[in-house]
Amino acid sequence: MKGAAICRECLQAYRATSQAARVPSNAISRPPKNSLRTFSSHTSWRQQEAHQSPASASSHPPPPQPSPGDPTPTQMQSAIRSNLSSSPRMIKIAETVRRVTGSATDTYLVYGATERFFRSCAAQAPYTIPDDQRTQIVSGRGPPKTAQGEDIGVPDESSTNVGSVFWHEQLGLLPTFSTWSQVTYIHFYILLVHFRTMEKYSLLQMYQRYLIEHFSQNAEDKMVLLHTIEARGIRNRYLKDLFMQWRGCIAAYDEGLVKGDATLGAAIWRNLFKGEEQVDWEKVAVVVAYMRRCISIIGEYKGNLDAQEALDGPDGVWARAKQGLFDEAQKDSEGIHEQL
């Protein structure tokens, strides 16, 4: 039966139920106490078919036709969606509950906010492994590998973020799990510097904890779906190593942020560029300038910031910080010609 007929039958059943609910209470008769067929007093459909003639049993009744005054399925769906949307009254109630409960709802709010922040950070250097290569990993004919044995994928074209062009094409970083994790860590650290301005230290801890929790869940999904790592023990060991790398990045980038660009560039060279001897130091300087710009731009936002409005998009923090970076990297730094 068509979807419209199903909706029509539901509507008729709802009207019949509503009419039955309006029956006076004195008109309802109580069933016999000793009756064992209280909920099966009507004739079953098999008994009805047994009393029908062969002609009537083989033919099905036509579906009910909609009347001109009944709403269409599209109108019913639209009404349901409007009822489920957040109304000003519900928003007011939520704000009142928030004021009454105080910090009791902080965990839920922080969890949702950090999920949006994580998606923005993880979308900067997305990668994937084609299906034909992923299915051949076990047979040895999988994706190409780096000298360290890491799978090399391709930039994820399904992502609409322009960050992939910056990290994979302009900086020449391979689309690997290591590149994705280290680029995500850089953006995590930029947000962490901003979160440190929060009044409550406990709130800062929750933001940092849930950021790395979202990262760990997504990283494990990539291990299973893209790299076919099915052993949980191996995944847990990798996740522990990733957490230690994140802690090391915080310490290294903090030191570079305080001591200067040379120290910060050395930290980026060790983590993002894996300490390559033949690294292009101009690209390292570009990443240093990018981090400095992002931290400066985010500092313009007072209090918390929204991931969708402030970070992403052509006018977001990530896009604004990339403008003219390579031209700035070619300029001489102040004091470079001064004699020591």
C-alpha positions as CSV (number, residue, x, y, z in Angstrom):
1,M,0.0,0.0,0.0
2,K,1.2,3.5,-0.8
3,G,2.6,5.8,1.8
4,A,-0.4,8.2,1.5
5,A,-2.8,5.4,2.3
6,I,-0.8,4.4,5.3
7,C,-0.9,8.0,6.6
8,R,-4.7,8.1,5.9
9,E,-5.3,4.9,7.9
10,C,-3.2,6.3,10.8
11,L,-5.3,9.4,10.7
12,Q,-8.5,7.5,10.7
13,A,-7.3,5.3,13.6
14,Y,-6.3,8.3,15.6
15,R,-9.8,9.9,15.1
16,A,-11.4,6.6,16.1
17,T,-9.2,6.4,19.2
18,S,-10.0,10.0,20.1
19,Q,-13.7,9.4,19.8
20,A,-13.5,6.3,22.0
21,A,-11.6,8.3,24.6
22,R,-14.4,10.8,24.9
23,V,-17.0,8.1,25.8
24,P,-18.5,8.8,29.3
25,S,-17.1,6.7,32.1
26,N,-20.6,5.4,33.1
27,A,-21.0,3.9,29.6
28,I,-18.0,1.6,30.0
29,S,-18.9,-1.9,31.2
30,R,-16.5,-3.9,33.3
31,P,-15.5,-7.4,32.0
32,P,-16.4,-10.5,33.9
33,K,-13.9,-11.3,36.7
34,N,-13.6,-14.9,35.7
35,S,-13.3,-14.3,32.0
36,L,-10.0,-15.4,30.5
37,R,-10.7,-13.8,27.1
38,T,-11.0,-10.2,28.2
39,F,-8.4,-9.0,25.6
40,S,-9.6,-11.3,22.8
41,S,-13.3,-10.9,22.8
42,H,-13.4,-9.9,19.2
43,T,-13.4,-12.5,16.5
44,S,-9.9,-13.0,15.1
45,W,-9.0,-12.3,11.5
46,R,-8.6,-16.1,10.8
47,Q,-12.1,-16.7,12.1
48,Q,-13.4,-13.9,9.9
49,E,-11.7,-15.4,6.8
50,A,-13.2,-18.8,7.6
51,H,-16.8,-17.3,7.5
52,Q,-16.1,-15.4,4.3
53,S,-16.8,-16.7,0.9
54,P,-13.9,-17.7,-1.4
55,A,-14.6,-14.7,-3.6
56,S,-14.7,-12.2,-0.8
57,A,-11.6,-13.7,0.9
58,S,-9.5,-13.4,-2.2
59,S,-10.3,-9.8,-2.8
60,H,-8.9,-7.0,-0.6
61,P,-10.8,-3.9,0.2
62,P,-9.7,-0.8,-1.7
63,P,-7.5,1.7,0.2
64,P,-9.4,4.5,1.8
65,Q,-9.5,7.6,-0.4
66,P,-8.5,10.9,1.2
67,S,-11.2,13.5,1.7
68,P,-10.7,17.1,0.6
69,G,-10.4,18.4,4.2
70,D,-7.8,16.0,5.4
71,P,-4.1,17.1,5.6
72,T,-1.7,15.6,3.2
73,P,1.3,13.5,4.4
74,T,3.7,16.4,3.6
75,Q,1.6,18.8,5.8
76,M,1.6,16.2,8.6
77,Q,5.3,15.8,8.4
78,S,5.8,19.6,8.4
79,A,3.6,19.9,11.5
80,I,5.6,17.2,13.3
81,R,8.9,19.0,12.4
82,S,7.6,22.3,13.6
83,N,6.5,20.8,16.9
84,L,9.9,19.1,17.4
85,S,11.9,22.3,16.7
86,S,13.1,24.5,19.6
87,S,10.4,27.0,20.4
88,P,11.1,30.3,22.3
89,R,9.2,28.8,25.2
90,M,11.4,25.7,25.4
91,I,14.5,27.9,25.1
92,K,13.3,30.0,28.0
93,I,12.7,26.9,30.1
94,A,16.2,25.6,29.2
95,E,17.7,28.9,30.3
96,T,15.8,28.8,33.6
97,V,16.9,25.2,34.3
98,R,20.5,26.3,33.5
99,R,20.3,29.1,36.0
100,V,18.8,26.9,38.7
101,T,21.1,23.9,38.3
102,G,24.2,26.0,37.9
103,S,27.3,23.9,37.0
104,A,25.4,20.6,37.0
105,T,24.8,21.0,33.2
106,D,28.4,22.0,32.4
107,T,29.4,18.5,31.4
108,Y,26.7,18.2,28.8
109,L,27.3,21.6,27.4
110,V,31.1,21.2,27.2
111,Y,30.7,17.7,25.6
112,G,28.6,19.2,22.8
113,A,30.8,22.2,22.3
114,T,34.0,20.2,22.2
115,E,32.5,17.9,19.6
116,R,32.0,20.9,17.3
117,F,35.5,22.1,18.0
118,F,37.0,18.7,17.2
119,R,35.2,18.4,13.9
120,S,36.5,21.8,12.9
121,C,40.1,20.9,13.9
122,A,40.0,17.4,12.4
123,A,38.7,18.7,9.0
124,Q,41.9,20.7,8.3
125,A,44.0,17.8,6.9
126,P,41.4,15.1,6.1
127,Y,42.5,11.9,4.3
128,T,41.1,8.6,3.2
129,I,42.2,5.4,1.7
130,P,40.5,4.2,-1.5
131,D,38.3,1.1,-1.2
132,D,40.3,-0.9,-3.7
133,Q,43.5,-0.3,-1.8
134,R,42.0,-0.8,1.7
135,T,40.6,-4.2,0.8
136,Q,44.0,-5.4,-0.3
137,I,46.0,-4.4,2.8
138,V,46.0,-8.0,4.2
139,S,47.2,-9.4,0.8
140,G,50.1,-7.0,0.6
141,R,48.7,-5.0,-2.3
142,G,47.4,-2.2,-0.2
143,P,48.2,1.5,-0.3
144,P,51.7,2.7,-0.7
145,K,53.8,3.2,2.4
146,T,56.3,5.7,3.8
147,A,59.8,4.7,4.8
148,Q,58.5,4.2,8.3
149,G,55.8,1.8,7.0
150,E,52.8,4.2,7.4
151,D,49.9,3.9,4.9
152,I,49.7,6.8,2.4
153,G,46.2,7.7,1.5
154,V,44.6,10.5,-0.6
155,P,43.2,13.8,0.5
156,D,39.5,13.5,1.4
157,E,37.7,15.3,-1.4
158,S,34.3,14.9,0.5
159,S,35.5,17.6,2.9
160,T,34.6,21.1,1.9
161,N,37.3,22.7,4.1
162,V,40.1,24.4,2.2
163,G,42.6,23.4,4.9
164,S,43.4,20.2,2.9
165,V,44.9,22.4,0.1
166,F,47.1,24.3,2.5
167,W,48.5,21.3,4.4
168,H,48.7,18.7,1.7
169,E,49.4,20.7,-1.5
170,Q,51.1,23.9,-0.4
171,L,53.1,22.5,2.5
172,G,53.6,19.1,0.8
173,L,52.6,16.9,3.7
174,L,51.6,13.4,2.9
175,P,47.9,12.4,3.5
176,T,48.6,10.0,6.3
177,F,47.3,9.3,9.8
178,S,50.3,10.9,11.3
179,T,49.8,14.2,9.3
180,W,46.1,14.2,10.2
181,S,46.8,13.7,13.9
182,Q,49.6,16.3,14.2
183,V,47.6,18.9,12.3
184,T,44.7,18.3,14.5
185,Y,47.0,18.6,17.6
186,I,48.2,22.0,16.3
187,H,44.6,23.3,16.1
188,F,43.8,21.7,19.5
189,Y,46.7,23.7,21.0
190,I,45.5,26.9,19.5
191,L,42.1,26.4,21.1
192,L,43.7,25.3,24.3
193,V,45.6,28.7,24.6
194,H,42.2,30.4,24.2
195,F,40.5,28.2,26.8
196,R,43.1,29.0,29.3
197,T,41.5,32.4,29.7
198,M,38.4,30.8,31.3
199,E,37.6,31.8,34.9
200,K,37.2,28.2,36.1
201,Y,40.1,25.8,35.9
202,S,37.7,22.9,36.2
203,L,36.0,24.1,33.0
204,L,39.3,24.2,31.2
205,Q,40.0,20.7,32.3
206,M,36.7,19.5,30.9
207,Y,37.3,21.1,27.6
208,Q,40.7,19.6,27.3
209,R,39.6,16.1,28.4
210,Y,36.6,16.0,26.0
211,L,38.6,17.3,23.1
212,I,41.1,14.4,23.4
213,E,38.2,12.0,24.0
214,H,36.5,12.9,20.7
215,F,39.9,12.6,19.0
216,S,40.5,9.1,20.5
217,Q,37.1,7.9,19.3
218,N,37.7,9.2,15.8
219,A,41.2,7.9,15.7
220,E,40.1,4.4,16.6
221,D,37.5,4.5,13.9
222,K,40.1,5.3,11.4
223,M,42.3,2.5,12.6
224,V,39.5,0.0,12.0
225,L,37.9,1.4,8.9
226,L,40.9,2.7,6.9
227,H,43.8,0.7,8.2
228,T,42.0,-2.6,9.1
229,I,43.5,-2.8,12.6
230,E,41.1,-5.2,14.2
231,A,43.1,-6.2,17.3
232,R,41.8,-4.1,20.2
233,G,45.1,-4.5,22.1
234,I,47.1,-2.9,19.2
235,R,44.6,-0.1,18.9
236,N,44.8,0.6,22.7
237,R,48.6,0.8,22.4
238,Y,48.4,3.2,19.5
239,L,45.8,5.4,21.4
240,K,48.1,5.5,24.4
241,D,51.0,6.6,22.2
242,L,48.8,9.3,20.6
243,F,47.9,10.6,24.1
244,M,51.5,10.8,25.1
245,Q,52.2,12.7,21.8
246,W,49.5,15.2,22.6
247,R,51.0,15.8,26.1
248,G,54.4,16.3,24.5
249,C,53.0,18.7,22.0
250,I,51.5,20.8,24.7
251,A,54.8,21.1,26.5
252,A,56.8,21.7,23.3
253,Y,54.4,24.4,21.9
254,D,54.2,26.1,25.3
255,E,57.9,26.4,25.4
256,G,58.0,27.7,21.9
257,L,55.3,30.2,22.5
258,V,57.3,31.7,25.4
259,K,60.9,31.4,24.2
260,G,60.4,32.5,20.6
261,D,59.8,31.4,17.0
262,A,63.1,29.4,16.8
263,T,62.0,27.2,19.6
264,L,58.4,26.9,18.3
265,G,59.8,26.1,14.8
266,A,61.9,23.3,16.3
267,A,58.9,21.8,18.0
268,I,56.9,21.9,14.8
269,W,59.8,20.4,12.9
270,R,60.0,17.5,15.4
271,N,56.3,16.8,15.5
272,L,54.7,17.8,12.2
273,F,57.7,17.2,9.9
274,K,59.1,14.2,11.9
275,G,62.5,15.7,12.2
276,E,63.4,15.3,8.5
277,E,66.9,16.5,7.8
278,Q,66.0,17.8,4.3
279,V,63.1,19.8,5.5
280,D,62.2,23.1,3.8
281,W,62.5,25.5,6.7
282,E,60.4,28.1,4.9
283,K,57.5,25.8,5.3
284,V,58.3,25.4,9.0
285,A,58.3,29.2,9.3
286,V,54.9,29.3,7.5
287,V,53.4,26.9,10.2
288,V,55.0,29.1,12.9
289,A,53.4,32.2,11.5
290,Y,50.1,30.4,11.1
291,M,50.0,29.3,14.7
292,R,50.9,32.8,15.9
293,R,48.2,34.4,13.7
294,C,45.5,32.0,14.8
295,I,46.2,32.6,18.5
296,S,46.2,36.4,17.9
297,I,42.9,36.3,15.9
298,I,41.1,34.0,18.5
299,G,42.2,36.4,21.2
300,E,39.8,39.0,19.6
301,Y,36.9,36.8,20.8
302,K,35.9,37.4,24.4
303,G,34.8,34.4,26.3
304,N,33.8,31.2,24.5
305,L,33.5,31.1,20.7
306,D,31.3,29.1,18.3
307,A,33.1,26.6,16.1
308,Q,30.8,27.1,13.1
309,E,30.8,30.9,13.1
310,A,34.3,31.8,14.4
311,L,36.5,29.1,13.1
312,D,35.2,27.7,9.8
313,G,34.2,29.4,6.6
314,P,36.0,31.9,4.3
315,D,35.9,34.5,7.1
316,G,36.8,32.1,9.9
317,V,39.9,32.0,12.0
318,W,41.6,29.3,10.0
319,A,41.0,31.0,6.6
320,R,42.0,34.4,7.8
321,A,45.3,33.1,9.3
322,K,46.4,31.6,6.0
323,Q,46.1,34.8,4.0
324,G,49.5,35.9,2.7
325,L,51.5,33.5,4.8
326,F,54.1,32.5,2.2
327,D,54.8,36.1,1.3
328,E,55.4,36.9,5.0
329,A,57.7,33.9,5.4
330,Q,60.0,35.3,2.7
331,K,60.6,38.5,4.5
332,D,63.6,38.9,6.8
333,S,62.9,38.9,10.5
334,E,63.6,41.9,12.6
335,G,67.2,41.9,13.8
336,I,68.4,39.2,11.4
337,H,71.2,41.4,10.2
338,E,72.2,42.5,13.7
339,Q,75.6,41.4,14.8
340,L,75.7,39.3,18.0
